[in-house]
């Protein structure tokens, strides 16, 4: 069984350890975030949804994940 290396990142101000080699779409899945109604900022830049699958998460990355909530 292969051991996966973990990297440290910051998500919404909280330090997290996640598997190395993830792209942004993979990271959302690992974090249990439903991607339908979220916006993601990586290192102070908004990442558009079409770029999620090609945007690699690197050690020390700082992410803000904002979930939109409907209501009235």
C-alpha positions as CSV (number, residue, x, y, z in Angstrom):
1,X,0.0,0.0,0.0
2,X,1.4,3.4,-1.1
3,X,1.7,6.1,1.5
4,X,0.3,9.5,0.3
5,X,2.4,12.5,1.3
6,X,0.4,15.3,3.1
7,X,0.9,19.0,2.5
8,X,-0.2,21.8,4.7
9,X,-2.5,24.5,3.4
10,X,-4.8,27.1,4.9
11,X,-8.6,26.9,4.2
12,X,-10.7,29.8,5.5
13,X,-8.0,30.7,8.0
14,X,-7.6,27.2,9.3
15,X,-4.5,25.1,8.8
16,X,-5.3,21.8,7.1
17,X,-3.2,18.8,6.0
18,X,-4.4,17.3,2.7
19,X,-2.9,14.7,0.3
20,X,-0.3,16.1,-2.1
21,X,-1.1,16.2,-5.8
22,X,-4.7,17.4,-5.6
23,X,-6.3,19.9,-8.0
24,X,-8.9,22.3,-6.8
25,X,-11.9,20.1,-7.8
26,X,-10.3,17.1,-5.9
27,X,-9.7,19.3,-2.8
28,X,-13.3,20.4,-2.6
29,X,-14.3,16.7,-2.7
30,X,-11.8,15.8,0.0
31,X,-13.1,18.7,2.2
32,X,-16.7,17.6,1.6
33,X,-17.7,20.8,-0.1
34,X,-20.5,20.6,-2.7
35,X,-19.2,22.5,-5.6
36,X,-22.5,23.7,-7.0
37,X,-22.8,27.0,-5.0
38,X,-19.3,28.0,-4.0
39,X,-16.7,30.5,-5.0
40,X,-13.0,29.8,-4.5
41,X,-10.1,32.2,-4.0
42,X,-6.6,30.8,-4.1
43,X,-3.7,32.9,-2.9
44,X,-5.9,36.1,-3.2
45,X,-7.2,35.3,-6.8
46,X,-10.6,34.0,-7.7
47,X,-10.4,30.7,-9.6
48,X,-13.1,30.2,-12.2
49,X,-14.9,26.9,-12.2
50,X,-13.6,25.7,-15.6
51,X,-10.1,26.1,-14.2
52,X,-10.7,24.0,-11.0
53,X,-9.6,20.7,-12.5
54,X,-6.3,22.1,-13.8
55,X,-5.4,24.2,-10.8
56,X,-2.9,22.4,-8.6
57,X,-2.9,22.8,-4.8
58,X,0.6,23.4,-3.6
59,X,2.1,23.4,-0.1
60,X,1.3,26.7,1.8
61,X,-1.6,27.5,-0.5
62,X,-4.2,29.9,1.1
63,X,-7.8,29.3,0.1
64,X,-11.0,31.0,0.9
65,X,-14.1,29.0,0.0
66,X,-17.4,30.9,0.2
67,X,-20.7,29.0,0.0
68,X,-23.7,30.8,-1.3
69,X,-26.9,30.3,0.6
70,X,-30.3,31.0,-0.9
71,X,-33.2,32.3,1.1
72,X,-35.7,35.0,1.3
